[in-house]
Amino acid sequence: PLPPPLIVLSQGNTMSFLEKAVNPSFYKKKWASTSHNIAEYYKPLFRAGSVKPLWHIMIATSVIMYTQNYVFNKGPKIQAARKEQKVALEEYYANHGISHHH
């Protein structure tokens, strides 16, 4: 026999999730709660002159930068498009007798 499912969604749970997902007040409450928790965590650290908030900011900045760099500059879709452009340019140069190494 199969083990019981870990999560069972009934129609009521699905509808309540969808109602929350489209309701702006849900996000407003989440944002207020998260910002309050962050403030309560970091306020004592800032007052004590701890270096921990600086490290957290630096790590967050690095994660965001490297993620954006991968997604927008080095991801598989971008690399495929660049490869296609390179092939097209080589073909163009060959057809028109142009040397692309000036």
C-alpha positions in Angstrom: 0.0 0.0 0.0 1.1 3.6 -0.7 1.8 5.9 2.2 -0.7 8.6 2.9 0.0 11.9 1.1 1.8 14.6 3.1 -0.5 17.4 2.1 -4.1 17.0 1.3 -5.7 20.0 -0.3 -9.5 20.2 -0.2 -11.5 22.5 -2.4 -11.8 24.9 0.6 -8.0 25.1 1.1 -7.4 25.7 -2.6 -10.0 28.5 -2.7 -8.7 30.2 0.4 -5.2 30.1 -1.0 -6.4 31.6 -4.3 -8.4 34.3 -2.4 -5.3 35.2 -0.4 -3.1 35.2 -3.6 -5.2 37.8 -5.3 -6.0 39.9 -2.3 -3.6 42.9 -1.9 -4.2 43.1 1.9 -2.6 39.7 2.3 0.6 41.0 0.8 0.3 44.2 2.8 0.0 42.3 6.1 2.9 40.0 5.1 5.1 43.0 4.3 4.3 44.7 7.6 5.0 41.5 9.5 8.3 40.9 7.7 9.5 44.5 8.0 8.6 44.5 11.7 10.5 41.2 12.3 13.6 42.6 10.4 13.5 45.8 12.4 13.3 43.9 15.7 16.2 41.7 14.7 18.5 44.4 13.4 17.8 47.3 15.8 19.8 45.9 18.7 22.6 44.9 16.4 22.9 48.4 14.9 22.7 50.0 18.4 25.5 47.7 19.7 27.7 48.6 16.7 27.8 45.0 15.4 29.3 44.2 12.0 26.6 41.5 11.4 24.2 43.8 9.6 26.9 44.9 7.2 27.8 41.3 6.4 24.2 40.5 5.8 23.8 43.5 3.4 27.0 42.5 1.6 25.9 38.9 1.2 22.4 39.9 0.0 23.9 42.3 -2.5 26.2 39.6 -3.8 23.5 37.0 -4.1 21.2 39.5 -6.0 24.1 40.7 -8.3 25.3 37.2 -9.2 21.7 35.9 -9.8 21.0 38.9 -12.1 24.3 38.4 -13.9 23.5 34.7 -14.5 19.9 35.3 -15.6 20.6 38.3 -17.8 24.1 37.7 -19.1 25.2 34.1 -18.7 22.1 32.0 -18.6 21.5 29.2 -21.1 18.9 31.2 -23.1 21.3 34.2 -23.5 24.2 31.9 -24.4 22.1 30.2 -27.1 21.1 33.6 -28.5 24.7 34.8 -28.6 25.8 31.6 -30.3 23.1 32.0 -32.9 24.1 35.6 -33.5 27.7 34.6 -33.9 26.9 31.9 -36.5 24.6 34.4 -38.3 27.4 37.1 -38.4 30.0 34.6 -39.6 27.6 33.5 -42.3 26.9 37.2 -43.2 30.6 38.0 -43.4 31.3 34.9 -45.6 28.5 35.8 -48.0 29.5 39.5 -48.3 33.3 39.0 -48.3 33.8 41.0 -45.2 36.5 40.2 -42.7 35.2 40.5 -39.2 38.7 40.9 -37.8 39.5 44.5 -38.8 
